[in-house]
Amino acid sequence: MPILYGRHLSPYVRKVLMLVEAGGIEITHRNDITPFPPPAELLAVNPRGKIPALKDGDLTLGESSVICAYLERRYGPSGLYPEDPEAYARALWFEKYMGRVSDARHRARVLSAGTGSSIWKTGR
């Protein structure tokens, strides 16, 4: 059974937990692991000492997007990612981009691009 390391206070840990819940994937959640400072147990799974981290058998992974992609492929679809390859690639692109952009207005513009609608009326 996979072990997820990281406090649920982290939005990245919550992202993985949301996928696990939606997909009905059984995991052990080590909610007691915090990266401040990273304990040896976490460093053994993710040498960067960041959360979330996942151990599944001999496989160890870090980064929430990578963990989610692995869990989708290993344990079946959660329904959170599209099955169509082009739509899946676009979802991954948005996921990666939105994880790095902090301005909510800019996120809204990117998400509405090509749809002919705008979430925010910015006048730009």
Beta strands, then each sheet from edge to edge (+ up, - down):
strand 1: 3-5
strand 2: 28-30
strand 3: 53-56
strand 4: 59-62
sheet 1: 2+ 1+ 3- 4+
end
